[in-house]
């Protein structure tokens, strides 16, 4: 017998990683498609910070799906090259 779904159930990440003020969380999700319950995962990347002139901690969150990951990784690789690799002078 299937358990009834509790609509007040708190959704918590199935896995989390932290580095300094950054956190990446993986979430389990369900959606009904054509009468079938389909499970899928999403991720959220968050950064917490406190403004100098305020006493309130803030949190920025970006929600991503699996298909977004390669695109985001490609962009991060490009910007890391820009920041960390030395450029040769063409003279």
PDB file of N, CA, C and O in Angstrom, chain B, residues numbered from 101:
ATOM      1  N   UNK B 101       0.842  -1.184   0.000  1.00  0.00           N
ATOM      2  CA  UNK B 101       0.000   0.000   0.000  1.00  0.00           C
ATOM      3  C   UNK B 101       0.886   1.246   0.000  1.00  0.00           C
ATOM      4  O   UNK B 101       1.855   1.326   0.756  1.00  0.00           O
ATOM      5  N   UNK B 102       0.557   2.190  -0.830  1.00  0.00           N
ATOM      6  CA  UNK B 102       1.333   3.404  -0.973  1.00  0.00           C
ATOM      7  C   UNK B 102       0.986   4.385   0.140  1.00  0.00           C
ATOM      8  O   UNK B 102      -0.178   4.534   0.512  1.00  0.00           O
ATOM      9  N   UNK B 103       2.021   5.059   0.671  1.00  0.00           N
ATOM     10  CA  UNK B 103       1.796   6.059   1.713  1.00  0.00           C
ATOM     11  C   UNK B 103       1.236   7.328   1.085  1.00  0.00           C
ATOM     12  O   UNK B 103       1.665   7.724   0.001  1.00  0.00           O
ATOM     13  N   UNK B 104       0.275   7.972   1.759  1.00  0.00           N
ATOM     14  CA  UNK B 104      -0.204   9.255   1.230  1.00  0.00           C
ATOM     15  C   UNK B 104       0.888  10.305   1.367  1.00  0.00           C
ATOM     16  O   UNK B 104       1.645  10.303   2.338  1.00  0.00           O
ATOM     17  N   UNK B 105       0.962  11.196   0.394  1.00  0.00           N
ATOM     18  CA  UNK B 105       1.973  12.254   0.426  1.00  0.00           C
ATOM     19  C   UNK B 105       1.549  13.313   1.426  1.00  0.00           C
ATOM     20  O   UNK B 105       0.402  13.760   1.423  1.00  0.00           O
ATOM     21  N   UNK B 106       2.473  13.710   2.277  1.00  0.00           N
ATOM     22  CA  UNK B 106       2.229  14.734   3.273  1.00  0.00           C
ATOM     23  C   UNK B 106       2.530  16.087   2.651  1.00  0.00           C
ATOM     24  O   UNK B 106       3.685  16.379   2.340  1.00  0.00           O
ATOM     25  N   UNK B 107       1.509  16.917   2.464  1.00  0.00           N
ATOM     26  CA  UNK B 107       1.710  18.201   1.808  1.00  0.00           C
ATOM     27  C   UNK B 107       2.485  19.180   2.694  1.00  0.00           C
ATOM     28  O   UNK B 107       2.990  20.185   2.194  1.00  0.00           O
ATOM     29  N   UNK B 108       2.589  18.911   3.993  1.00  0.00           N
ATOM     30  CA  UNK B 108       3.331  19.790   4.902  1.00  0.00           C
ATOM     31  C   UNK B 108       4.753  19.309   5.139  1.00  0.00           C
ATOM     32  O   UNK B 108       5.458  19.856   5.987  1.00  0.00           O
ATOM     33  N   UNK B 109       5.178  18.305   4.411  1.00  0.00           N
ATOM     34  CA  UNK B 109       6.519  17.753   4.561  1.00  0.00           C
ATOM     35  C   UNK B 109       7.562  18.786   4.137  1.00  0.00           C
ATOM     36  O   UNK B 109       7.425  19.431   3.097  1.00  0.00           O
ATOM     37  N   UNK B 110       8.602  18.934   4.954  1.00  0.00           N
ATOM     38  CA  UNK B 110       9.660  19.891   4.652  1.00  0.00           C
ATOM     39  C   UNK B 110      10.611  19.267   3.644  1.00  0.00           C
ATOM     40  O   UNK B 110      11.116  18.163   3.847  1.00  0.00           O
ATOM     41  N   UNK B 111      10.848  19.989   2.554  1.00  0.00           N
ATOM     42  CA  UNK B 111      11.754  19.503   1.528  1.00  0.00           C
ATOM     43  C   UNK B 111      13.179  19.887   1.913  1.00  0.00           C
ATOM     44  O   UNK B 111      13.492  21.072   2.031  1.00  0.00           O
ATOM     45  N   UNK B 112      14.035  18.903   2.107  1.00  0.00           N
ATOM     46  CA  UNK B 112      15.429  19.136   2.455  1.00  0.00           C
ATOM     47  C   UNK B 112      16.312  18.586   1.343  1.00  0.00           C
ATOM     48  O   UNK B 112      15.933  17.637   0.656  1.00  0.00           O
ATOM     49  N   UNK B 113      17.482  19.176   1.167  1.00  0.00           N
ATOM     50  CA  UNK B 113      18.387  18.662   0.138  1.00  0.00           C
ATOM     51  C   UNK B 113      18.838  17.238   0.459  1.00  0.00           C
ATOM     52  O   UNK B 113      18.939  16.852   1.624  1.00  0.00           O
ATOM     53  N   UNK B 114      19.108  16.461  -0.598  1.00  0.00           N
ATOM     54  CA  UNK B 114      19.591  15.098  -0.372  1.00  0.00           C
ATOM     55  C   UNK B 114      21.101  15.080  -0.173  1.00  0.00           C
ATOM     56  O   UNK B 114      21.659  14.113   0.345  1.00  0.00           O
ATOM     57  N   UNK B 115      21.764  16.175  -0.599  1.00  0.00           N
ATOM     58  CA  UNK B 115      23.208  16.289  -0.405  1.00  0.00           C
ATOM     59  C   UNK B 115      23.597  17.753  -0.481  1.00  0.00           C
ATOM     60  O   UNK B 115      23.002  18.521  -1.237  1.00  0.00           O
ATOM     61  N   UNK B 116      24.609  18.146   0.312  1.00  0.00           N
ATOM     62  CA  UNK B 116      25.091  19.526   0.314  1.00  0.00           C
ATOM     63  C   UNK B 116      26.603  19.563   0.389  1.00  0.00           C
ATOM     64  O   UNK B 116      27.233  18.687   0.982  1.00  0.00           O
ATOM     65  N   UNK B 117      27.181  20.600  -0.228  1.00  0.00           N
ATOM     66  CA  UNK B 117      28.610  20.877  -0.115  1.00  0.00           C
ATOM     67  C   UNK B 117      28.740  22.349   0.245  1.00  0.00           C
ATOM     68  O   UNK B 117      27.955  23.180  -0.210  1.00  0.00           O
ATOM     69  N   UNK B 118      29.736  22.665   1.066  1.00  0.00           N
ATOM     70  CA  UNK B 118      29.982  24.056   1.453  1.00  0.00           C
ATOM     71  C   UNK B 118      31.447  24.403   1.256  1.00  0.00           C
ATOM     72  O   UNK B 118      32.329  23.565   1.441  1.00  0.00           O
ATOM     73  N   UNK B 119      31.692  25.650   0.876  1.00  0.00           N
ATOM     74  CA  UNK B 119      33.029  26.200   0.803  1.00  0.00           C
ATOM     75  C   UNK B 119      32.898  27.678   1.129  1.00  0.00           C
ATOM     76  O   UNK B 119      32.321  28.450   0.364  1.00  0.00           O
ATOM     77  N   UNK B 120      33.441  28.057   2.273  1.00  0.00           N
ATOM     78  CA  UNK B 120      33.350  29.439   2.739  1.00  0.00           C
ATOM     79  C   UNK B 120      31.882  29.833   2.806  1.00  0.00           C
ATOM     80  O   UNK B 120      31.100  29.173   3.491  1.00  0.00           O
ATOM     81  N   UNK B 121      31.492  30.896   2.109  1.00  0.00           N
ATOM     82  CA  UNK B 121      30.101  31.350   2.169  1.00  0.00           C
ATOM     83  C   UNK B 121      29.258  30.835   0.989  1.00  0.00           C
ATOM     84  O   UNK B 121      28.172  31.354   0.729  1.00  0.00           O
ATOM     85  N   UNK B 122      29.760  29.817   0.280  1.00  0.00           N
ATOM     86  CA  UNK B 122      29.031  29.202  -0.822  1.00  0.00           C
ATOM     87  C   UNK B 122      28.486  27.843  -0.405  1.00  0.00           C
ATOM     88  O   UNK B 122      29.115  27.116   0.364  1.00  0.00           O
ATOM     89  N   UNK B 123      27.311  27.512  -0.922  1.00  0.00           N
ATOM     90  CA  UNK B 123      26.717  26.201  -0.655  1.00  0.00           C
ATOM     91  C   UNK B 123      26.070  25.705  -1.941  1.00  0.00           C
ATOM     92  O   UNK B 123      25.377  26.451  -2.633  1.00  0.00           O
ATOM     93  N   UNK B 124      26.307  24.436  -2.248  1.00  0.00           N
ATOM     94  CA  UNK B 124      25.647  23.779  -3.374  1.00  0.00           C
ATOM     95  C   UNK B 124      24.817  22.644  -2.798  1.00  0.00           C
ATOM     96  O   UNK B 124      25.334  21.802  -2.063  1.00  0.00           O
ATOM     97  N   UNK B 125      23.536  22.619  -3.129  1.00  0.00           N
ATOM     98  CA  UNK B 125      22.632  21.594  -2.613  1.00  0.00           C
ATOM     99  C   UNK B 125      21.956  20.872  -3.774  1.00  0.00           C
ATOM    100  O   UNK B 125      21.613  21.489  -4.782  1.00  0.00           O
ATOM    101  N   UNK B 126      21.767  19.561  -3.625  1.00  0.00           N
ATOM    102  CA  UNK B 126      21.050  18.750  -4.613  1.00  0.00           C
ATOM    103  C   UNK B 126      19.702  18.377  -4.004  1.00  0.00           C
ATOM    104  O   UNK B 126      19.624  17.942  -2.855  1.00  0.00           O
ATOM    105  N   UNK B 127      18.655  18.552  -4.784  1.00  0.00           N
ATOM    106  CA  UNK B 127      17.288  18.323  -4.323  1.00  0.00           C
ATOM    107  C   UNK B 127      16.640  17.199  -5.124  1.00  0.00           C
ATOM    108  O   UNK B 127      16.858  17.098  -6.331  1.00  0.00           O
ATOM    109  N   UNK B 128      15.852  16.361  -4.473  1.00  0.00           N
ATOM    110  CA  UNK B 128      15.042  15.342  -5.152  1.00  0.00           C
ATOM    111  C   UNK B 128      13.663  15.947  -5.401  1.00  0.00           C
ATOM    112  O   UNK B 128      13.068  16.534  -4.498  1.00  0.00           O
ATOM    113  N   UNK B 129      13.164  15.806  -6.605  1.00  0.00           N
ATOM    114  CA  UNK B 129      11.872  16.376  -6.990  1.00  0.00           C
ATOM    115  C   UNK B 129      11.011  15.307  -7.641  1.00  0.00           C
ATOM    116  O   UNK B 129      11.521  14.306  -8.145  1.00  0.00           O
ATOM    117  N   UNK B 130       9.717  15.524  -7.627  1.00  0.00           N
ATOM    118  CA  UNK B 130       8.773  14.633  -8.288  1.00  0.00           C
ATOM    119  C   UNK B 130       7.778  15.464  -9.081  1.00  0.00           C
ATOM    120  O   UNK B 130       7.395  16.562  -8.678  1.00  0.00           O
ATOM    121  N   UNK B 131       7.368  14.915 -10.216  1.00  0.00           N
ATOM    122  CA  UNK B 131       6.357  15.570 -11.041  1.00  0.00           C
ATOM    123  C   UNK B 131       5.532  14.487 -11.713  1.00  0.00           C
ATOM    124  O   UNK B 131       6.067  13.455 -12.118  1.00  0.00           O
ATOM    125  N   UNK B 132       4.255  14.713 -11.830  1.00  0.00           N
ATOM    126  CA  UNK B 132       3.392  13.769 -12.530  1.00  0.00           C
ATOM    127  C   UNK B 132       3.356  14.135 -14.007  1.00  0.00           C
ATOM    128  O   UNK B 132       3.004  15.256 -14.374  1.00  0.00           O
ATOM    129  N   UNK B 133       3.725  13.176 -14.848  1.00  0.00           N
ATOM    130  CA  UNK B 133       3.699  13.366 -16.297  1.00  0.00           C
ATOM    131  C   UNK B 133       2.943  12.198 -16.915  1.00  0.00           C
ATOM    132  O   UNK B 133       3.327  11.040 -16.748  1.00  0.00           O
ATOM    133  N   UNK B 134       1.881  12.505 -17.619  1.00  0.00           N
ATOM    134  CA  UNK B 134       1.032  11.483 -18.247  1.00  0.00           C
ATOM    135  C   UNK B 134       0.591  10.410 -17.261  1.00  0.00           C
ATOM    136  O   UNK B 134       0.577   9.224 -17.591  1.00  0.00           O
ATOM    137  N   UNK B 135       0.235  10.827 -16.061  1.00  0.00           N
ATOM    138  CA  UNK B 135      -0.246   9.902 -15.044  1.00  0.00           C
ATOM    139  C   UNK B 135       0.836   9.130 -14.313  1.00  0.00           C
ATOM    140  O   UNK B 135       0.528   8.346 -13.415  1.00  0.00           O
ATOM    141  N   UNK B 136       2.096   9.331 -14.677  1.00  0.00           N
ATOM    142  CA  UNK B 136       3.206   8.647 -14.009  1.00  0.00           C
ATOM    143  C   UNK B 136       3.995   9.641 -13.159  1.00  0.00           C
ATOM    144  O   UNK B 136       4.216  10.782 -13.564  1.00  0.00           O
ATOM    145  N   UNK B 137       4.412   9.198 -11.989  1.00  0.00           N
ATOM    146  CA  UNK B 137       5.226  10.026 -11.125  1.00  0.00           C
ATOM    147  C   UNK B 137       6.687   9.886 -11.551  1.00  0.00           C
ATOM    148  O   UNK B 137       7.252   8.793 -11.510  1.00  0.00           O
ATOM    149  N   UNK B 138       7.294  11.006 -11.961  1.00  0.00           N
ATOM    150  CA  UNK B 138       8.663  11.017 -12.457  1.00  0.00           C
ATOM    151  C   UNK B 138       9.535  11.746 -11.433  1.00  0.00           C
ATOM    152  O   UNK B 138       9.192  12.834 -10.971  1.00  0.00           O
ATOM    153  N   UNK B 139      10.664  11.128 -11.089  1.00  0.00           N
ATOM    154  CA  UNK B 139      11.598  11.749 -10.161  1.00  0.00           C
ATOM    155  C   UNK B 139      12.743  12.384 -10.943  1.00  0.00           C
ATOM    156  O   UNK B 139      13.197  11.832 -11.946  1.00  0.00           O
ATOM    157  N   UNK B 140      13.206  13.539 -10.487  1.00  0.00           N
ATOM    158  CA  UNK B 140      14.348  14.205 -11.091  1.00  0.00           C
ATOM    159  C   UNK B 140      15.050  15.029 -10.022  1.00  0.00           C
ATOM    160  O   UNK B 140      14.484  15.302  -8.963  1.00  0.00           O
ATOM    161  N   UNK B 141      16.282  15.421 -10.306  1.00  0.00           N
ATOM    162  CA  UNK B 141      17.067  16.197  -9.349  1.00  0.00           C
ATOM    163  C   UNK B 141      17.323  17.593  -9.900  1.00  0.00           C
ATOM    164  O   UNK B 141      17.457  17.793 -11.107  1.00  0.00           O
ATOM    165  N   UNK B 142      17.387  18.543  -8.989  1.00  0.00           N
ATOM    166  CA  UNK B 142      17.804  19.900  -9.323  1.00  0.00           C
ATOM    167  C   UNK B 142      18.876  20.306  -8.321  1.00  0.00           C
ATOM    168  O   UNK B 142      19.108  19.610  -7.333  1.00  0.00           O
ATOM    169  N   UNK B 143      19.528  21.436  -8.582  1.00  0.00           N
ATOM    170  CA  UNK B 143      20.544  21.909  -7.651  1.00  0.00           C
ATOM    171  C   UNK B 143      20.360  23.393  -7.420  1.00  0.00           C
ATOM    172  O   UNK B 143      19.806  24.107  -8.256  1.00  0.00           O
ATOM    173  N   UNK B 144      20.832  23.844  -6.275  1.00  0.00           N
ATOM    174  CA  UNK B 144      20.811  25.270  -5.989  1.00  0.00           C
ATOM    175  C   UNK B 144      22.190  25.680  -5.484  1.00  0.00           C
ATOM    176  O   UNK B 144      22.789  25.017  -4.638  1.00  0.00           O
ATOM    177  N   UNK B 145      22.668  26.778  -6.023  1.00  0.00           N
ATOM    178  CA  UNK B 145      23.942  27.356  -5.619  1.00  0.00           C
ATOM    179  C   UNK B 145      23.615  28.640  -4.882  1.00  0.00           C
ATOM    180  O   UNK B 145      22.921  29.506  -5.415  1.00  0.00           O
ATOM    181  N   UNK B 146      24.113  28.768  -3.648  1.00  0.00           N
ATOM    182  CA  UNK B 146      23.806  29.968  -2.883  1.00  0.00           C
ATOM    183  C   UNK B 146      25.072  30.586  -2.313  1.00  0.00           C
ATOM    184  O   UNK B 146      26.080  29.918  -2.082  1.00  0.00           O
ATOM    185  N   UNK B 147      24.975  31.887  -2.097  1.00  0.00           N
ATOM    186  CA  UNK B 147      26.071  32.658  -1.513  1.00  0.00           C
ATOM    187  C   UNK B 147      25.467  33.558  -0.458  1.00  0.00           C
ATOM    188  O   UNK B 147      24.549  34.328  -0.742  1.00  0.00           O
ATOM    189  N   UNK B 148      25.976  33.465   0.755  1.00  0.00           N
ATOM    190  CA  UNK B 148      25.498  34.350   1.810  1.00  0.00           C
ATOM    191  C   UNK B 148      26.506  35.477   2.008  1.00  0.00           C
ATOM    192  O   UNK B 148      27.709  35.287   1.834  1.00  0.00           O
ATOM    193  N   UNK B 149      26.000  36.645   2.372  1.00  0.00           N
ATOM    194  CA  UNK B 149      26.871  37.799   2.565  1.00  0.00           C
ATOM    195  C   UNK B 149      26.191  38.794   3.493  1.00  0.00           C
ATOM    196  O   UNK B 149      24.979  38.752   3.704  1.00  0.00           O
ATOM    197  N   UNK B 150      26.992  39.677   4.031  1.00  0.00           N
ATOM    198  CA  UNK B 150      26.496  40.721   4.913  1.00  0.00           C
ATOM    199  C   UNK B 150      27.034  42.052   4.412  1.00  0.00           C
ATOM    200  O   UNK B 150      28.246  42.222   4.275  1.00  0.00           O
ATOM    201  N   UNK B 151      26.143  42.992   4.140  1.00  0.00           N
ATOM    202  CA  UNK B 151      26.571  44.309   3.690  1.00  0.00           C
ATOM    203  C   UNK B 151      27.231  45.049   4.846  1.00  0.00           C
ATOM    204  O   UNK B 151      26.834  44.903   6.002  1.00  0.00           O
ATOM    205  N   UNK B 152      28.248  45.848   4.516  1.00  0.00           N
ATOM    206  CA  UNK B 152      29.003  46.569   5.547  1.00  0.00           C
ATOM    207  C   UNK B 152      28.132  47.500   6.373  1.00  0.00           C
ATOM    208  O   UNK B 152      28.316  47.604   7.586  1.00  0.00           O
ATOM    209  N   UNK B 153      27.198  48.170   5.743  1.00  0.00           N
ATOM    210  CA  UNK B 153      26.383  49.152   6.446  1.00  0.00           C
ATOM    211  C   UNK B 153      25.104  48.577   7.058  1.00  0.00           C
ATOM    212  O   UNK B 153      24.294  49.322   7.609  1.00  0.00           O
ATOM    213  N   UNK B 154      24.914  47.250   6.964  1.00  0.00           N
ATOM    214  CA  UNK B 154      23.717  46.612   7.525  1.00  0.00           C
ATOM    215  C   UNK B 154      24.117  45.485   8.466  1.00  0.00           C
ATOM    216  O   UNK B 154      25.223  44.950   8.383  1.00  0.00           O
ATOM    217  N   UNK B 155      23.215  45.140   9.348  1.00  0.00           N
ATOM    218  CA  UNK B 155      23.478  44.048  10.280  1.00  0.00           C
ATOM    219  C   UNK B 155      22.653  42.811   9.914  1.00  0.00           C
ATOM    220  O   UNK B 155      22.334  41.990  10.774  1.00  0.00           O
ATOM    221  N   UNK B 156      22.316  42.690   8.639  1.00  0.00           N
ATOM    222  CA  UNK B 156      21.466  41.589   8.174  1.00  0.00           C
ATOM    223  C   UNK B 156      22.245  40.718   7.200  1.00  0.00           C
ATOM    224  O   UNK B 156      22.858  41.225   6.261  1.00  0.00           O
ATOM    225  N   UNK B 157      22.221  39.407   7.423  1.00  0.00           N
ATOM    226  CA  UNK B 157      22.815  38.470   6.472  1.00  0.00           C
ATOM    227  C   UNK B 157      21.844  38.264   5.328  1.00  0.00           C
ATOM    228  O   UNK B 157      20.640  38.120   5.543  1.00  0.00           O
ATOM    229  N   UNK B 158      22.359  38.251   4.130  1.00  0.00           N
ATOM    230  CA  UNK B 158      21.547  38.041   2.927  1.00  0.00           C
ATOM    231  C   UNK B 158      21.981  36.755   2.242  1.00  0.00           C
ATOM    232  O   UNK B 158      23.077  36.248   2.480  1.00  0.00           O
ATOM    233  N   UNK B 159      21.112  36.238   1.393  1.00  0.00           N
ATOM    234  CA  UNK B 159      21.395  34.998   0.700  1.00  0.00           C
ATOM    235  C   UNK B 159      20.920  35.107  -0.742  1.00  0.00           C
ATOM    236  O   UNK B 159      19.755  35.415  -0.994  1.00  0.00           O
ATOM    237  N   UNK B 160      21.827  34.852  -1.695  1.00  0.00           N
ATOM    238  CA  UNK B 160      21.479  34.814  -3.116  1.00  0.00           C
ATOM    239  C   UNK B 160      21.448  33.354  -3.542  1.00  0.00           C
ATOM    240  O   UNK B 160      22.339  32.580  -3.192  1.00  0.00           O
ATOM    241  N   UNK B 161      20.428  32.982  -4.293  1.00  0.00           N
ATOM    242  CA  UNK B 161      20.282  31.586  -4.715  1.00  0.00           C
ATOM    243  C   UNK B 161      20.056  31.517  -6.221  1.00  0.00           C
ATOM    244  O   UNK B 161      19.276  32.285  -6.785  1.00  0.00           O
ATOM    245  N   UNK B 162      20.759  30.574  -6.864  1.00  0.00           N
ATOM    246  CA  UNK B 162      20.540  30.268  -8.278  1.00  0.00           C
ATOM    247  C   UNK B 162      20.090  28.810  -8.337  1.00  0.00           C
ATOM    248  O   UNK B 162      20.793  27.916  -7.864  1.00  0.00           O
ATOM    249  N   UNK B 163      18.923  28.578  -8.916  1.00  0.00           N
ATOM    250  CA  UNK B 163      18.408  27.216  -9.060  1.00  0.00           C
ATOM    251  C   UNK B 163      18.731  26.711 -10.461  1.00  0.00           C
ATOM    252  O   UNK B 163      18.495  27.404 -11.450  1.00  0.00           O
ATOM    253  N   UNK B 164      19.273  25.501 -10.537  1.00  0.00           N
ATOM    254  CA  UNK B 164      19.721  24.923 -11.802  1.00  0.00           C
ATOM    255  C   UNK B 164      19.160  23.525 -12.001  1.00  0.00           C
ATOM    256  O   UNK B 164      18.858  22.816 -11.041  1.00  0.00           O
ATOM    257  N   UNK B 165      19.029  23.151 -13.246  1.00  0.00           N
ATOM    258  CA  UNK B 165      18.643  21.780 -13.602  1.00  0.00           C
ATOM    259  C   UNK B 165      19.860  21.070 -14.177  1.00  0.00           C
ATOM    260  O   UNK B 165      20.867  21.703 -14.491  1.00  0.00           O
ATOM    261  N   UNK B 166      19.762  19.777 -14.309  1.00  0.00           N
ATOM    262  CA  UNK B 166      20.877  18.962 -14.793  1.00  0.00           C
ATOM    263  C   UNK B 166      21.412  19.461 -16.133  1.00  0.00           C
ATOM    264  O   UNK B 166      22.625  19.487 -16.343  1.00  0.00           O
ATOM    265  N   UNK B 167      20.525  19.853 -17.034  1.00  0.00           N
ATOM    266  CA  UNK B 167      20.970  20.294 -18.352  1.00  0.00           C
ATOM    267  C   UNK B 167      21.729  21.624 -18.298  1.00  0.00           C
ATOM    268  O   UNK B 167      22.424  21.973 -19.252  1.00  0.00           O
ATOM    269  N   UNK B 168      21.606  22.367 -17.200  1.00  0.00           N
ATOM    270  CA  UNK B 168      22.329  23.633 -17.046  1.00  0.00           C
ATOM    271  C   UNK B 168      23.783  23.425 -16.627  1.00  0.00           C
ATOM    272  O   UNK B 168      24.630  24.274 -16.903  1.00  0.00           O
ATOM    273  N   UNK B 169      24.076  22.323 -15.975  1.00  0.00           N
ATOM    274  CA  UNK B 169      25.393  22.100 -15.383  1.00  0.00           C
ATOM    275  C   UNK B 169      26.552  22.206 -16.382  1.00  0.00           C
ATOM    276  O   UNK B 169      27.509  22.924 -16.091  1.00  0.00           O
ATOM    277  N   UNK B 170      26.524  21.531 -17.548  1.00  0.00           N
ATOM    278  CA  UNK B 170      27.650  21.664 -18.481  1.00  0.00           C
ATOM    279  C   UNK B 170      27.843  23.098 -18.971  1.00  0.00           C
ATOM    280  O   UNK B 170      28.975  23.538 -19.169  1.00  0.00           O
ATOM    281  N   UNK B 171      26.756  23.818 -19.165  1.00  0.00           N
ATOM    282  CA  UNK B 171      26.861  25.205 -19.628  1.00  0.00           C
ATOM    283  C   UNK B 171      27.495  26.096 -18.562  1.00  0.00           C
ATOM    284  O   UNK B 171      28.357  26.921 -18.866  1.00  0.00           O
ATOM    285  N   UNK B 172      27.071  25.927 -17.328  1.00  0.00           N
ATOM    286  CA  UNK B 172      27.629  26.720 -16.225  1.00  0.00           C
ATOM    287  C   UNK B 172      29.101  26.366 -16.026  1.00  0.00           C
ATOM    288  O   UNK B 172      29.928  27.251 -15.810  1.00  0.00           O
ATOM    289  N   UNK B 173      29.429  25.078 -16.098  1.00  0.00           N
ATOM    290  CA  UNK B 173      30.823  24.658 -15.940  1.00  0.00           C
ATOM    291  C   UNK B 173      31.699  25.250 -17.044  1.00  0.00           C
ATOM    292  O   UNK B 173      32.817  25.691 -16.777  1.00  0.00           O
ATOM    293  N   UNK B 174      31.205  25.263 -18.268  1.00  0.00           N
ATOM    294  CA  UNK B 174      31.971  25.841 -19.381  1.00  0.00           C
ATOM    295  C   UNK B 174      32.234  27.323 -19.135  1.00  0.00           C
ATOM    296  O   UNK B 174      33.347  27.801 -19.356  1.00  0.00           O
ATOM    297  N   UNK B 175      31.222  28.049 -18.682  1.00  0.00           N
ATOM    298  CA  UNK B 175      31.395  29.468 -18.386  1.00  0.00           C
ATOM    299  C   UNK B 175      32.388  29.694 -17.247  1.00  0.00           C
ATOM    300  O   UNK B 175      33.228  30.590 -17.326  1.00  0.00           O
ATOM    301  N   UNK B 176      32.296  28.888 -16.194  1.00  0.00           N
ATOM    302  CA  UNK B 176      33.226  29.022 -15.072  1.00  0.00           C
ATOM    303  C   UNK B 176      34.653  28.690 -15.489  1.00  0.00           C
ATOM    304  O   UNK B 176      35.596  29.330 -15.022  1.00  0.00           O
ATOM    305  N   UNK B 177      34.825  27.702 -16.359  1.00  0.00           N
ATOM    306  CA  UNK B 177      36.165  27.383 -16.862  1.00  0.00           C
ATOM    307  C   UNK B 177      36.752  28.550 -17.641  1.00  0.00           C
ATOM    308  O   UNK B 177      37.931  28.871 -17.487  1.00  0.00           O
ATOM    309  N   UNK B 178      35.941  29.185 -18.473  1.00  0.00           N
ATOM    310  CA  UNK B 178      36.424  30.323 -19.253  1.00  0.00           C
ATOM    311  C   UNK B 178      36.829  31.484 -18.354  1.00  0.00           C
ATOM    312  O   UNK B 178      37.886  32.084 -18.552  1.00  0.00           O
ATOM    313  N   UNK B 179      36.006  31.800 -17.382  1.00  0.00           N
ATOM    314  CA  UNK B 179      36.338  32.931 -16.516  1.00  0.00           C
ATOM    315  C   UNK B 179      37.532  32.596 -15.618  1.00  0.00           C
ATOM    316  O   UNK B 179      38.302  33.492 -15.270  1.00  0.00           O
ATOM    317  N   UNK B 180      37.701  31.340 -15.240  1.00  0.00           N
ATOM    318  CA  UNK B 180      38.871  30.986 -14.432  1.00  0.00           C
ATOM    319  C   UNK B 180      40.150  31.128 -15.247  1.00  0.00           C
ATOM    320  O   UNK B 180      41.187  31.511 -14.705  1.00  0.00           O
ATOM    321  N   UNK B 181      40.093  30.824 -16.542  1.00  0.00           N
ATOM    322  CA  UNK B 181      41.256  31.052 -17.417  1.00  0.00           C
ATOM    323  C   UNK B 181      41.596  32.542 -17.462  1.00  0.00           C
ATOM    324  O   UNK B 181      42.765  32.924 -17.395  1.00  0.00           O
ATOM    325  N   UNK B 182      40.584  33.360 -17.573  1.00  0.00           N
ATOM    326  CA  UNK B 182      40.780  34.812 -17.633  1.00  0.00           C
ATOM    327  C   UNK B 182      41.426  35.327 -16.342  1.00  0.00           C
ATOM    328  O   UNK B 182      42.303  36.191 -16.387  1.00  0.00           O
ATOM    329  N   UNK B 183      41.002  34.809 -15.218  1.00  0.00           N
ATOM    330  CA  UNK B 183      41.503  35.299 -13.930  1.00  0.00           C
ATOM    331  C   UNK B 183      42.857  34.722 -13.545  1.00  0.00           C
ATOM    332  O   UNK B 183      43.662  35.411 -12.919  1.00  0.00           O
ATOM    333  N   UNK B 184      43.126  33.463 -13.910  1.00  0.00           N
ATOM    334  CA  UNK B 184      44.277  32.780 -13.337  1.00  0.00           C
ATOM    335  C   UNK B 184      45.411  32.426 -14.296  1.00  0.00           C
ATOM    336  O   UNK B 184      46.520  32.151 -13.837  1.00  0.00           O
ATOM    337  N   UNK B 185      45.181  32.421 -15.583  1.00  0.00           N
ATOM    338  CA  UNK B 185      46.250  32.093 -16.510  1.00  0.00           C
ATOM    339  C   UNK B 185      46.948  33.356 -17.003  1.00  0.00           C
ATOM    340  O   UNK B 185      46.298  34.348 -17.333  1.00  0.00           O
ATOM    341  N   UNK B 186      48.246  33.310 -17.050  1.00  0.00           N
ATOM    342  CA  UNK B 186      48.989  34.464 -17.552  1.00  0.00           C
ATOM    343  C   UNK B 186      48.875  34.542 -19.059  1.00  0.00           C
ATOM    344  O   UNK B 186      48.883  33.525 -19.752  1.00  0.00           O
ATOM    345  N   UNK B 187      48.769  35.756 -19.556  1.00  0.00           N
ATOM    346  CA  UNK B 187      48.664  35.946 -20.998  1.00  0.00           C
ATOM    347  C   UNK B 187      50.038  36.299 -21.534  1.00  0.00           C
ATOM    348  O   UNK B 187      50.800  37.017 -20.887  1.00  0.00           O
ATOM    349  N   UNK B 188      50.352  35.792 -22.717  1.00  0.00           N
ATOM    350  CA  UNK B 188      51.623  36.073 -23.395  1.00  0.00           C
ATOM    351  C   UNK B 188      51.518  37.389 -24.145  1.00  0.00           C
ATOM    352  O   UNK B 188      50.488  37.684 -24.751  1.00  0.00           O
ATOM    353  N   UNK B 189      52.578  38.178 -24.103  1.00  0.00           N
ATOM    354  CA  UNK B 189      52.637  39.399 -24.916  1.00  0.00           C
ATOM    355  C   UNK B 189      52.895  39.007 -26.353  1.00  0.00           C
ATOM    356  O   UNK B 189      53.705  38.116 -26.610  1.00  0.00           O
ATOM    357  N   UNK B 190      52.235  39.641 -27.288  1.00  0.00           N
ATOM    358  CA  UNK B 190      52.399  39.324 -28.694  1.00  0.00           C
ATOM    359  C   UNK B 190      53.428  40.226 -29.368  1.00  0.00           C
ATOM    360  O   UNK B 190      53.386  40.363 -30.591  1.00  0.00           O
ATOM    361  N   UNK B 191      54.330  40.836 -28.647  1.00  0.00           N
ATOM    362  CA  UNK B 191      55.338  41.757 -29.219  1.00  0.00           C
ATOM    363  C   UNK B 191      56.489  40.994 -29.812  1.00  0.00           C
ATOM    364  O   UNK B 191      57.426  41.598 -30.335  1.00  0.00           O
TER     365      UNK B 191
END
